[in-house]
């Protein structure tokens, strides 16, 4: 197993995201100001006790990059028996997800507004997670930018250190060449085993987003990958 702190620190030289904050609405700003103290978790260079955070010892699922948070809230609603920690750097999405948590009274969902790579490095203990969701990460479609893609060998091996044996990682993308790369990277890792022959059927817990449905109507594909930690 690679040294997580050293390897993730090295990866920080190449970021997988660009801060395109967009317009922060008044309601999103109010949500951040009022609801972050209730449903947010501040970044800190200290391991997080997930059982204490949620007040129970149920399965813990980490989501990396949740966009506007609509699907994230729906997944938490559909699986009340699991606890979800969602991470994103984009402020409008954080504000929107906080509103959804409050509106739907989701006691099993918390938010970190920070770089997920640093959160993994500094806050998540080894074998603390039962699953990881990464849905529609930035595809960095130009070939010269592929090095910025989040799903790289070192990254998935580092995630493996944080996931219990028997846990899982679930990826989804609507870019076929990224799906191919994801499949190759995970298949080559000694820490992950494919739960399907290649790509997986979309599980019921992952809702289809409006963007995804629109893409399918235009003939675009969506690929899910679900690998088990071994």
Backbone torsions as a table, in degrees:
resi	resn	phi	psi	omega
1	UNK	NA	138.4	179.3
2	UNK	-72.6	158.4	173.8
3	UNK	-74.4	110.7	-171.9
4	UNK	-59.4	-49.8	-174.7
5	UNK	-63.4	-43.4	-179.6
6	UNK	-66.4	-44.9	-175.6
7	UNK	-69.3	-42.8	179.9
8	UNK	-69.2	-32.9	175.5
9	UNK	-62.4	-40.2	177.4
10	UNK	-63.4	-41.1	-178.4
11	UNK	-65.2	-21.0	-178.9
12	UNK	-63.7	-17.8	176.7
13	UNK	-67.3	-21.2	177.5
14	UNK	-123.3	107.7	-178.9
15	UNK	-87.9	144.9	-178.6
16	UNK	-91.6	4.7	-178.0
17	UNK	-140.5	158.1	170.4
18	UNK	-122.4	134.0	-178.0
19	UNK	-74.8	96.3	173.6
20	UNK	-106.5	81.2	-167.9
21	UNK	-67.0	-30.2	-179.1
22	UNK	67.4	-166.9	-176.7
23	UNK	-84.9	127.6	175.7
24	UNK	-95.0	110.8	-177.4
25	UNK	-71.1	163.4	178.8
26	UNK	-60.8	-40.2	-178.6
27	UNK	-68.6	-35.7	176.9
28	UNK	-67.4	-40.1	178.0
29	UNK	-64.8	-42.5	178.4
30	UNK	-62.2	-38.3	179.9
31	UNK	-64.1	-42.7	179.1
32	UNK	-63.4	-45.5	-178.4
33	UNK	-64.6	-42.8	-173.3
34	UNK	-90.5	-33.2	-169.6
35	UNK	-103.9	-19.9	178.3
36	UNK	-58.7	-39.6	176.7
37	UNK	-63.9	-23.4	-178.8
38	UNK	-89.3	-43.6	-171.8
39	UNK	-118.3	-0.9	-178.5
40	UNK	-98.7	158.6	175.6
41	UNK	-125.1	121.5	-178.9
42	UNK	-73.5	139.8	174.1
43	UNK	-63.7	138.3	175.6
44	UNK	-152.5	151.5	177.9
45	UNK	-84.8	63.1	-176.7
46	UNK	-158.4	139.2	-178.8
47	UNK	-62.7	140.0	-178.1
48	UNK	-94.9	132.3	174.6
49	UNK	-88.9	99.4	-173.4
50	UNK	-68.1	-35.3	178.6
51	UNK	-65.2	-39.4	177.0
52	UNK	-68.3	-37.4	-179.2
53	UNK	-59.0	-44.2	-177.1
54	UNK	-97.4	-8.0	178.5
55	UNK	72.6	21.9	178.6
56	UNK	-163.3	168.3	-174.4
57	UNK	-108.9	31.0	179.1
58	UNK	-72.4	171.2	179.0
59	UNK	-55.6	141.4	-178.7
60	UNK	-115.6	122.6	-177.8
61	UNK	-116.5	130.6	177.5
62	UNK	-102.3	130.2	173.0
63	UNK	-112.4	130.7	-179.4
64	UNK	-109.4	114.7	178.1
65	UNK	78.0	95.0	-174.2
66	UNK	-111.7	7.2	178.6
67	UNK	61.3	-124.6	178.1
68	UNK	-89.8	-1.6	170.3
69	UNK	84.6	2.9	-176.4
70	UNK	-64.8	-49.0	179.6
71	UNK	-66.5	-36.3	179.6
72	UNK	-60.6	-47.4	178.3
73	UNK	-63.1	-39.4	-179.9
74	UNK	-65.1	-40.8	178.6
75	UNK	-63.2	-43.7	178.8
76	UNK	-63.5	-37.7	178.3
77	UNK	-65.9	-40.1	-178.0
78	UNK	-73.5	-21.0	-176.4
79	UNK	-127.1	68.2	-177.7
80	UNK	-66.0	-14.5	-179.8
81	UNK	-82.0	-2.6	179.2
82	UNK	-121.1	155.3	177.6
83	UNK	-109.4	140.1	-173.6
84	UNK	-124.3	132.0	173.3
85	UNK	-115.4	115.1	-174.0
86	UNK	-109.6	133.8	-175.3
87	UNK	-123.3	134.5	173.3
88	UNK	-158.4	157.0	-179.8
89	UNK	-99.7	-12.0	-171.1
90	UNK	-89.8	117.4	-171.2
91	UNK	-60.7	-46.7	179.5
92	UNK	-57.8	-40.9	178.5
93	UNK	-65.4	-38.5	177.2
94	UNK	-61.2	-46.2	178.7
95	UNK	-61.0	-41.1	-178.8
96	UNK	-67.6	-41.7	179.7
97	UNK	-66.3	-38.3	176.7
98	UNK	-59.4	-40.9	176.8
99	UNK	-61.5	-43.0	-179.2
100	UNK	-64.8	-40.5	178.0
101	UNK	-60.0	-43.6	-177.7
102	UNK	-69.2	-43.6	-178.6
103	UNK	-64.8	-39.0	-176.0
104	UNK	-95.0	-0.9	178.3
105	UNK	54.5	52.9	-177.2
106	UNK	-89.0	100.3	-178.6
107	UNK	-79.0	-7.7	-175.6
108	UNK	-107.6	23.3	-178.4
109	UNK	-138.8	128.8	177.3
110	UNK	-130.9	158.6	-171.0
111	UNK	-126.4	136.8	170.2
112	UNK	-118.4	124.5	179.6
113	UNK	-97.3	83.7	-175.9
114	UNK	-167.5	173.0	176.8
115	UNK	-69.8	121.8	-175.0
116	UNK	-63.2	-33.6	-179.5
117	UNK	-63.0	-40.0	178.7
118	UNK	-73.2	-34.5	176.0
119	UNK	-63.2	-45.3	177.0
120	UNK	-58.1	-44.0	-176.8
121	UNK	-66.1	-41.7	-167.3
122	UNK	-105.8	-22.6	-168.4
123	UNK	-118.9	-18.9	-175.2
124	UNK	-104.1	120.0	-179.5
125	UNK	-72.5	156.6	175.6
126	UNK	-60.6	139.5	178.0
127	UNK	57.2	31.6	-179.7
128	UNK	-91.2	-17.1	-172.3
129	UNK	-108.5	148.3	173.6
130	UNK	-99.1	-15.6	179.3
131	UNK	-168.4	159.6	177.2
132	UNK	-135.0	131.5	175.7
133	UNK	-111.9	131.1	172.6
134	UNK	-136.2	99.9	-174.1
135	UNK	-108.1	124.1	175.4
136	UNK	53.7	54.8	174.0
137	UNK	-66.7	158.6	-179.7
138	UNK	-52.7	122.1	-175.5
139	UNK	-78.0	-14.3	-177.2
140	UNK	40.2	66.8	-166.7
141	UNK	-68.8	-24.1	177.6
142	UNK	-72.4	136.1	-173.3
143	UNK	-57.8	-36.9	-177.9
144	UNK	-69.0	-14.1	179.9
145	UNK	-101.5	1.3	-176.5
146	UNK	-59.1	-26.9	178.9
147	UNK	-64.6	-17.0	178.5
148	UNK	-85.2	-10.9	-179.5
149	UNK	-59.9	140.3	-176.6
150	UNK	-67.0	-39.3	-174.3
151	UNK	-82.3	96.6	179.1
152	UNK	-130.2	159.7	-176.8
153	UNK	-53.7	-47.3	-177.9
154	UNK	-63.8	-37.0	-177.1
155	UNK	-68.1	-45.5	-178.4
156	UNK	-69.6	-29.5	176.0
157	UNK	-70.7	-36.2	176.6
158	UNK	-68.1	-38.4	174.7
159	UNK	-60.9	-39.0	179.8
160	UNK	-56.9	-34.1	179.4
161	UNK	-66.4	-25.2	-177.6
162	UNK	-91.6	-12.1	-175.8
163	UNK	-103.9	136.5	177.7
164	UNK	-64.7	148.9	171.4
165	UNK	-58.0	130.6	-175.3
166	UNK	96.9	-13.8	176.1
167	UNK	-75.9	-170.3	-173.5
168	UNK	-146.6	162.2	167.2
169	UNK	-125.1	132.6	-178.8
170	UNK	-121.4	117.7	177.8
171	UNK	-113.9	151.5	173.1
172	UNK	-146.0	141.7	177.9
173	UNK	-149.9	154.5	175.0
174	UNK	-110.7	17.1	174.2
175	UNK	-112.2	115.9	-172.3
176	UNK	-62.5	-41.4	-178.2
177	UNK	-68.5	-28.6	174.6
178	UNK	-72.0	-37.8	176.1
179	UNK	-59.4	-42.5	178.4
180	UNK	-61.5	-44.1	178.8
181	UNK	-63.1	-44.9	178.1
182	UNK	-57.0	-45.4	-178.8
183	UNK	-63.6	-41.7	-179.9
184	UNK	-65.9	-44.3	-177.2
185	UNK	-64.5	-49.1	-178.4
186	UNK	-67.9	-37.9	-179.4
187	UNK	-66.3	-29.4	-179.0
188	UNK	-82.3	-14.6	-177.9
189	UNK	-77.5	137.6	177.4
190	UNK	-76.5	-4.2	-174.3
191	UNK	-103.9	-2.9	-175.3
192	UNK	-130.9	143.1	177.8
193	UNK	-127.0	130.7	-178.8
194	UNK	-67.1	134.8	176.9
195	UNK	-87.7	-4.7	178.9
196	UNK	-129.1	174.9	178.7
197	UNK	-71.9	-30.2	173.9
198	UNK	-149.7	-93.2	175.8
199	UNK	-91.2	151.6	-175.6
200	UNK	-96.4	155.9	169.6
201	UNK	-69.1	147.0	178.1
202	UNK	-64.8	121.7	178.2
203	UNK	-71.5	156.1	-176.3
204	UNK	-61.0	-28.9	-175.8
205	UNK	-71.8	-19.7	179.1
206	UNK	-91.9	109.2	179.4
207	UNK	-73.3	153.1	174.1
208	UNK	-81.5	130.6	177.7
209	UNK	-81.1	162.4	175.9
210	UNK	-58.8	-39.4	178.6
211	UNK	-62.3	-42.6	-179.6
212	UNK	-65.3	-44.2	179.3
213	UNK	-63.6	-40.3	177.8
214	UNK	-63.3	-40.8	179.3
215	UNK	-64.6	-40.1	179.5
216	UNK	-64.8	-36.5	177.7
217	UNK	-64.7	-26.5	178.3
218	UNK	-89.2	2.8	177.7
219	UNK	92.1	8.9	179.9
220	UNK	-81.1	144.8	179.4
221	UNK	-92.2	162.3	172.5
222	UNK	-133.7	133.5	-176.6
223	UNK	-120.5	126.3	174.4
224	UNK	-105.2	142.1	175.0
225	UNK	-130.3	128.9	178.5
226	UNK	-129.0	113.6	-178.6
227	UNK	-116.6	144.5	179.7
228	UNK	-98.9	141.3	176.6
229	UNK	-74.6	128.4	-179.2
230	UNK	-120.7	NA	NA
